[in-house]
Amino acid sequence: MFLQSKLKSLSGEIPDYGLQWSFLGSLFFCCTVFTTIGYGHIAPSTNLGKVVCMLYATIGIPLMLLVLTDLGDLFARGLTRCYTSIKHRATTPPGGDGEEHHKLAPPGSAEGPCTKQSIRNDTNNGEQSVARIMENIEIRPKPEESAEDTAGSERESKALDVPFSLIFLIVFAYLMVGAILLPCWEKWGYLDAFYFCFVTMTTIGLGDIVPKHPNFFMLTSVYIIIGMAVISMAFKLTQERIYNLYSKVFNNEERKFRLDRIK
């Protein structure tokens, strides 16, 4: 047993018996605590260690949640800008700015003759004209909401409008990066590595598969923190996407209701 533990320590693996606390191992333990993953393979055994762990978690978890929220917002805005820029370049024709400019006719000029027949046609098509006007009517904000706050929230909602497929692709790609890198220093297959990344990023932390090479604990911790920020970004973009879809449905139903009242 002693010779086996020495061989494992020389190869960079943690021995199976006992708890081997080291600086890098302690950093990885702290990462599992303030990210609420908690694999359970490393835990304090003394009363003082348990008290310190509880105090550390009480302070570290809220701070980590704030950091992940800010990083998620930053990633969400960056991804949205990239998506908007690429979409704008793809939809804009060469040599054009993608916007139509309508010029007003000078006073006294007319596009065509104004006759009784044209006036009669416009009168007969009154319902269609009202329908076209009502399609352009937007829901006014409530009196207690200021115009600036409403405009700011609408701009933010429209700015963070990313398709679900792109969000899923970003998360899946990040998990695949971990599934490719982790087998380089851990004796895992690609499926086990992907499973570990998924369980870790979702903060499930079953503890059935855990890293065993302390020399790479720092890299694993950085991957976990960035990955949780990516998950936070995905949640925020998904929330904004659902909100935008709900707003469109609500606005359409409101317009139909107003048209029915006019008719």
Secondary structure, 3 states (H helix, E strand, C coil): CHHHHHHHHHCCCCCCCCCCCCHHHHHHHHHHHHCCCCCCCCCCCCHHHHHHHHHHHHHHHHHHHHHHHHHHHHHHHHHHHHHHHHHHHHHCCCCCCCCCCCCCCCCCCCCCCCCHHHHHHHHHCHHHHHHHHHHCCCCCCCCCCCHHHHHHHHHHHHHCCCCHHHHHHHHHHHHHHHHHHHHHCCCCCHHHHHHHHHHHHCCCCCCCCCCCCHHHHHHHHHHHHHHHHHHHHHHHHHHHHHHHHHHHHHHHHHHHHHHHHHC
